[in-house]
């Protein structure tokens, strides 16, 4: 089926599928451990699908603004790879799923050499944040914002101050992780823990809509080239690395189940966002703040499974 005919069918059927998925929001709830996220509407659900010609199909609450949270980790990983290369990044973080919660510190203490298992868990993303070029936290944050703005094609993209402050003031576990990293020499003597955490909290707090996320995902779907401008924004090799991590680690401890049921590279965030892509075809952004017990949007996962099964999108 061509993209055009598939998108036409999607436009016709998507509202029906979305409302069927919205019915499961009552089985989840918004994240509350970051207090500001707990204010999100629990029954919201929205989706944007964008193809390489820029055609967009949307449904539901796709205009709802939300913070990227862990979705941002995909792109800070890519930026760190562009700044430091593979060797520089993978000296600090591993390449394997953990089997633990995304904010666990268990293996930092028990498994040598004490570095995070992958860059998409909190400890790994904190380590990656330290690798972004910039003398000060403000310089690192500005470089991250500039990169995200280019990928999302929106020069006004910035972080949500209220969510940033809420996240920073309650981040006791993340501070513990960062000091573990410092003690294990993953963070160097020159790395100030609070400065690295400031960069981390701000990129997690970058505020987007489904359209932004779909646009960023589309660049990944096209192996690093923006199909609407023809410019290569990310080296193909680094897109390959990022997509591999999205498959193996992107949906927290439900990554294996998501790979089986949906079969697409994806990254979720505890604000209820999900970024996924159909390689070579579509970028997709979803928002559904009600989370399941793994920290993923319960209705968002349900909707993506429905679409993947109907259109046979699975890579596997």
C-alpha positions in Angstrom: 0.0 0.0 0.0 1.4 3.4 -0.9 1.9 6.1 1.7 -0.9 8.2 0.1 -3.5 5.5 0.2 -2.5 4.4 3.6 -2.7 7.9 5.0 -6.1 8.4 3.4 -7.3 5.2 5.2 -5.6 6.4 8.4 -7.3 9.7 8.2 -10.7 8.0 7.9 -10.3 5.4 10.6 -8.0 7.2 13.1 -10.7 9.0 15.1 -12.5 5.7 15.7 -9.3 3.8 16.7 -8.3 6.7 19.0 -11.6 6.8 20.8 -11.4 3.0 21.3 -7.9 3.5 22.9 -9.0 6.4 25.0 -11.4 4.1 26.8 -8.4 2.4 28.5 -7.1 5.7 30.1 -9.1 4.9 33.2 -6.7 2.0 33.8 -3.7 4.3 34.2 -2.8 7.6 35.9 -0.5 10.5 35.2 2.9 10.5 36.8 2.9 12.2 40.2 6.4 11.7 41.5 7.2 14.9 39.5 4.4 16.9 41.0 3.9 19.2 38.0 3.2 16.2 35.7 0.4 15.1 37.9 -1.8 18.0 36.7 -2.1 16.6 33.1 -5.5 15.5 32.0 -5.7 11.8 32.6 -8.2 11.1 29.7 -6.2 13.0 27.1 -5.0 11.1 24.0 -3.6 12.5 20.8 -1.5 11.4 17.8 0.3 13.0 14.8 1.6 10.9 11.9 3.9 12.7 9.4 5.3 11.3 6.1 8.3 12.3 4.1 6.4 14.8 2.0 5.2 16.6 5.0 1.6 15.4 4.9 0.2 15.1 8.4 -2.7 13.0 9.8 -3.8 13.9 13.4 -6.5 13.0 15.8 -7.5 13.6 19.4 -5.7 15.9 21.8 -2.6 16.3 19.5 -2.3 20.0 20.3 -1.8 19.3 24.0 1.7 20.5 25.1 3.8 18.2 27.2 7.4 17.8 28.2 9.7 15.3 26.4 11.0 13.7 29.6 12.9 10.5 28.5 12.1 11.0 24.8 14.8 13.7 24.9 17.4 11.0 25.8 17.4 9.7 22.3 18.5 13.1 20.9 21.0 14.0 23.7 22.6 10.6 23.0 22.9 11.5 19.3 24.3 14.9 20.1 26.9 13.3 22.5 27.9 10.9 19.7 28.3 13.8 17.3 30.4 15.6 19.9 32.5 12.7 21.3 32.2 9.8 18.9 31.3 6.2 19.7 34.4 5.5 21.8 33.9 8.6 23.9 30.3 7.8 24.7 30.6 4.1 25.3 33.5 4.5 27.7 30.8 6.1 30.0 27.7 4.0 29.2 27.0 0.5 28.1 24.8 -1.0 25.4 22.5 -3.4 27.2 19.0 -3.4 28.7 19.0 -3.5 32.5 15.9 -5.5 33.5 15.6 -2.9 36.3 13.5 0.2 36.7 14.6 3.2 34.7 15.7 5.0 37.9 17.4 2.0 39.6 20.9 2.3 41.0 21.2 -1.4 41.8 23.6 -2.3 39.0 25.8 0.8 39.5 26.9 -0.8 42.8 26.8 -4.5 42.0 28.1 -4.8 38.4 31.6 -3.8 37.5 32.8 -1.4 36.1 29.9 0.6 37.7 28.8 2.5 34.6 25.2 2.7 33.4 24.0 -0.2 31.3 22.6 2.0 28.5 22.0 5.7 27.7 18.2 5.6 28.0 17.9 4.9 31.7 18.3 7.9 34.1 21.9 7.1 35.1 22.9 6.7 31.5 21.2 9.9 30.4 22.9 11.8 33.2 26.3 10.5 32.1 25.5 11.4 28.5 24.5 14.9 29.6 28.0 15.4 30.9 29.4 14.6 27.4 27.6 17.4 25.6 30.1 20.1 24.5 29.9 23.4 26.4 31.9 25.1 29.2 28.9 25.9 31.3 25.5 24.3 31.9 23.9 27.2 30.0 26.1 26.5 27.0 25.3 22.8 27.0 21.6 23.5 27.3 21.7 26.1 24.5 23.4 23.5 22.2 20.7 20.9 23.1 17.9 23.4 22.4 19.5 24.5 19.1 19.7 20.8 18.0 16.1 20.0 19.1 14.8 23.2 17.4 16.4 22.2 14.1 15.0 18.7 14.3 11.5 19.9 15.2 11.6 22.8 12.8 10.6 25.2 15.5 12.9 28.0 16.6 10.7 28.8 19.6 11.1 25.4 21.3 12.2 25.7 24.9 11.9 24.1 28.3 8.9 24.4 30.6 10.1 26.3 33.7 7.5 25.0 36.0 8.2 21.3 35.1 12.0 21.9 35.3 11.7 23.4 38.8 9.3 20.6 39.9 11.6 18.0 38.6 14.7 19.6 40.1 13.2 20.1 43.6 12.0 16.4 43.9 14.9 14.6 42.2 16.4 12.9 45.2 16.9 9.6 43.4 18.5 11.2 40.4 20.9 13.1 42.7 21.8 9.8 44.3 22.5 8.3 40.9 24.7 11.2 39.9 26.8 10.9 43.0 27.1 7.2 42.4 28.4 8.1 38.9 30.8 10.6 40.4 32.1 8.0 42.9 32.5 5.4 40.1 34.4 8.0 38.1 31.8 8.0 35.3 31.5 11.6 36.0 34.9 13.2 36.2 36.4 15.4 38.9 35.7 18.3 36.6 32.0 17.4 36.4 29.9 19.2 39.0 27.0 17.1 39.9 24.5 19.9 40.2 25.6 21.4 36.9 25.2 18.1 35.0 21.8 17.6 36.7 20.7 21.0 35.6 21.4 20.2 32.0 19.6 16.8 32.4 16.5 18.3 34.0 16.2 21.0 31.4 16.4 18.7 28.4 13.8 16.5 30.0 11.6 19.5 30.5 11.6 20.7 26.8 8.0 21.3 25.9 6.6 19.9 22.7 3.4 18.8 20.9 2.8 15.6 19.0 3.7 17.4 15.8 7.2 18.3 17.1 7.8 14.7 18.1 6.6 13.4 14.8 8.8 15.8 12.9 11.9 14.7 15.0 11.0 11.0 14.6 10.7 11.6 10.8 14.3 12.5 10.6 15.2 9.2 12.3 12.8 7.3 10.0 14.8 8.8 7.1 18.2 7.8 8.5 19.1 11.3 9.6 18.1 13.3 6.6 15.3 15.8 6.8 13.1 14.8 3.8 11.4 18.2 3.7 14.7 20.2 3.3 17.0 17.5 2.0 19.6 18.3 4.6 21.4 15.6 6.6 21.1 16.5 10.2 22.4 13.3 11.9 25.0 10.8 10.6 23.3 7.6 9.5 25.5 5.5 11.9 24.3 7.5 14.9 20.6 7.1 13.8 21.3 3.3 13.6 22.6 3.3 17.2 19.7 5.4 18.5 17.1 3.2 16.8 18.7 0.1 18.2 18.5 1.4 21.7 14.9 2.5 21.1 14.0 -1.1 20.2 15.9 -2.7 23.1 15.4 -0.1 25.9 13.1 2.6 24.7 9.9 1.5 26.5 11.4 0.8 29.9 10.8 -2.7 31.1 8.1 -3.3 28.5 10.5 -2.9 25.6 10.4 -6.6 24.7 6.6 -6.7 24.9 6.4 -3.5 22.7 8.7 -5.0 20.1 6.6 -8.1 19.9 3.2 -6.4 19.9 4.0 -3.2 17.9 7.4 -3.9 16.3 8.7 -0.4 15.9 11.5 1.6 17.4 10.0 3.8 20.1 10.8 6.0 23.1 8.4 6.9 25.9 8.5 9.5 28.6 6.7 9.8 31.9 4.7 12.8 30.7 2.8 10.3 28.6 4.6 11.0 25.3 5.7 8.3 22.9 7.9 8.8 19.9 7.9 6.1 17.3 8.6 5.7 13.6 8.0 3.5 10.6 11.4 3.2 9.0 11.6 5.0 5.7 8.0 6.1 5.9 6.6 7.9 9.0 7.4 9.8 12.1 4.8 9.5 14.9 4.2 11.5 18.0 1.6 10.4 20.7 0.5 11.9 24.0 -1.5 10.1 26.6 -0.7 11.2 30.2 -2.3 8.2 31.9 0.6 5.7 32.5 0.6 1.9 33.0 2.7 0.2 35.7 5.8 0.3 33.5 5.6 4.1 33.0 4.3 4.1 29.5 1.2 5.8 28.1 -1.4 3.0 28.5 -3.7 4.4 25.8 -0.8 5.4 23.6 0.6 1.9 23.5 -2.9 0.5 22.9 -3.4 2.9 19.9 0.0 2.1 18.4 -0.6 -1.6 18.6 -3.9 -1.2 16.8 -2.3 0.8 14.0 0.7 -1.5 13.7 -1.4 -4.6 13.4 -3.9 -3.1 11.0 -1.2 -1.7 8.6 1.4 -4.4 9.2 4.0 -1.9 10.3 6.1 -4.3 12.4 9.7 -4.5 11.4 9.9 -8.1 12.6 
